[in-house]
Amino acid sequence: MVVKDSIDIPKVTLVPTGEVSSGFHDFDLDASSVRYQSVDQPILLEAIRTNERWYLEAGLALSRERRLEDYLVRELMNRDDISYDDHADLLYKLSGQMVTHLRTYLAEEEEIENVLQAHQKQLGEFIYAAMCEHTWEAHEGFEPRVTPGFRALQPQAFQYPDGEAPRNFRDPVAEKQDIPKLVFGGFNRCVFPFQKFSSDKRTVLREHQAAFMARLIREMESALIRFYGVRMVSEIRWNADQHPTPWECPEVMRFLEGAVALGFVSTFGPEEFQPLGDIHQDPSRWITSMGPTELRRYIHTLHRADKAADGLECRVLEALACGALQLVANRLESPDLQER
């Protein structure tokens, strides 16, 4: 019936044929807008509103490069779409032009190296953005690939006790833990007349959701270490009067937004929030035994607590500093992750 009443519109995708290659055209870098200044260790910061001053360790590169251009080339080589073997000349040319520009307003070589160390990431991103405006791609042509518009649905079989009819999905269930055992009906637009649900709020955590959330946590930890110039995230000391704030690190916002997009944040009732204080005092005791539901609830609680703090404290940074989020990433990547 579903196939009979459906229009099979195939999916057509154009795929490059033959050998596909890409790269960057040669060009000259316009760095006139770059005006980074050298920084001291430690950096003196002052709040414009309160005139309060404090120091922040600059955390410059631990290893020095033989040539100034190497600081920028090293940063550019981290890009997946830049082949060093194919573009080494262009990378050194652009990096050299950036160094030449820095010499126009910085008097000492030590100042130039200081800027390259302290602002290596930002300068690398500036050059990469310019390179992206001069890309090229070569291929022999395109060929269309057609895939079916839909896959025929197969019948589903459910079991439920004798004498018990399927429940209307609109009727509330008093005992939430019984939901996976029940069969529901009463649907008007569902292709199947009966369905089963794993819980009252969510389906089972899928592998790609868990893997991507773990990746967001790992990337956020590494980014904060670079952002504050420390060796490990537990060394970060931050309070509400200091700048920059953790939320100015793009990977922190990516984690918070990703938690919502991946379904880790929802409208839970207050009784389902996790006790963050207890967990962060002894994260190993709590998190190593958590299943998917508890892990989701923990990230949800962390997300809501961070939002409720309204910039006065960063609960995400607290969770990283005590090792809780790293343990969450380990659990999400664990092959034996299952409901407990």
Protein Blocks (a to p, Z undefined) as FASTA:
>chain_A
ZZmmpccddddddddehjdddddddddddfklpccdcdddddddddfklopacdddekia
fbdcfbfklmmmmmmmmpmklcfklmmmmmmmmmmmmmmmmmmmpfbfklmmmmmmmmmm
mmmmmmmmmmmmmcccddfbdcdddddfbdcdddddddddehiacddfkbccfblmlmmm
pccehiakbcbfbdcdfbfkbccddfklmmmmmmmmmmmmmmmmmmnopabfklpccdfk
bccdfklpmklmmmmmmmmmnopaccddfklpccfklmmmmmmlmmmmpcfklmmmmmmm
mmmmmmmnnopacfklmmmmnommmmmmmmmmpmkbccZZ
